[in-house]
Amino acid sequence: MKAVVITVLRQEIEVPDEFDKQDVYNFLAAHQSFKDAFEGVSDPTQTIRITDVVVVDETVTELGEETYDA
């Protein structure tokens, strides 16, 4: 049997002041892989395994906001 799970993930990324949204997307495309991070992960008994990971939607919602360390 297959289960489909949609996970909404929020990321905060520190970028140079001159970056625009396309620069952020280019960075993510070059340096982030959810497939590498999660595909093939299984429980100890190998009865449950992640077989595929696809980014469904990715939107830069804020750019240029100040970031503060908590």
C-alpha positions as CSV (number, residue, x, y, z in Angstrom):
1,M,0.0,0.0,0.0
2,K,1.2,3.6,-0.6
3,A,0.6,6.6,1.6
4,V,0.9,10.2,0.1
5,V,1.8,12.8,2.7
6,I,2.1,16.6,1.9
7,T,4.4,18.4,4.3
8,V,4.5,22.2,4.4
9,L,8.0,23.4,5.4
10,R,9.1,26.9,6.2
11,Q,12.8,27.8,5.8
12,E,14.6,31.0,6.8
13,I,17.7,31.6,4.7
14,E,20.3,34.3,5.3
15,V,21.2,35.9,1.9
16,P,23.2,38.9,0.8
17,D,21.4,42.3,0.6
18,E,21.6,42.3,-3.2
19,F,19.8,38.9,-3.6
20,D,16.4,38.9,-5.3
21,K,13.8,36.1,-5.4
22,Q,15.4,34.4,-8.4
23,D,18.8,34.3,-6.6
24,V,17.1,32.5,-3.7
25,Y,15.5,30.0,-6.1
26,N,18.8,29.4,-7.8
27,F,20.5,28.8,-4.5
28,L,17.9,26.3,-3.4
29,A,18.0,24.5,-6.7
30,A,21.8,24.2,-6.5
31,H,22.3,23.4,-2.8
32,Q,19.1,21.7,-1.4
33,S,17.9,18.2,-2.1
34,F,15.0,16.8,-0.2
35,K,15.4,13.6,-2.3
36,D,19.0,13.1,-1.1
37,A,18.0,13.9,2.5
38,F,14.9,11.7,2.8
39,E,14.5,9.2,-0.1
40,G,15.3,5.7,1.0
41,V,14.8,6.5,4.8
42,S,13.2,3.6,6.5
43,D,12.3,2.3,9.9
44,P,14.7,-0.2,11.6
45,T,12.6,-3.2,10.3
46,Q,12.6,-1.8,6.7
47,T,8.8,-2.2,6.6
48,I,8.2,1.5,6.0
49,R,10.4,3.4,3.5
50,I,10.2,6.8,1.8
51,T,10.3,6.0,-1.9
52,D,10.0,9.4,-3.5
53,V,10.2,13.1,-2.5
54,V,8.9,15.9,-4.8
55,V,8.8,19.6,-4.1
56,V,5.2,20.6,-5.0
57,D,5.5,24.3,-4.5
58,E,8.2,26.7,-3.4
59,T,7.5,30.4,-2.9
60,V,9.7,33.1,-1.5
61,T,7.2,35.1,0.6
62,E,9.5,37.7,2.2
63,L,12.8,39.1,1.1
64,G,14.7,42.0,2.6
65,E,13.4,41.6,6.1
66,E,16.0,42.0,8.9
67,T,17.0,38.8,10.6
68,Y,17.8,38.6,14.3
69,D,19.4,35.9,16.4
70,A,17.2,34.9,19.2
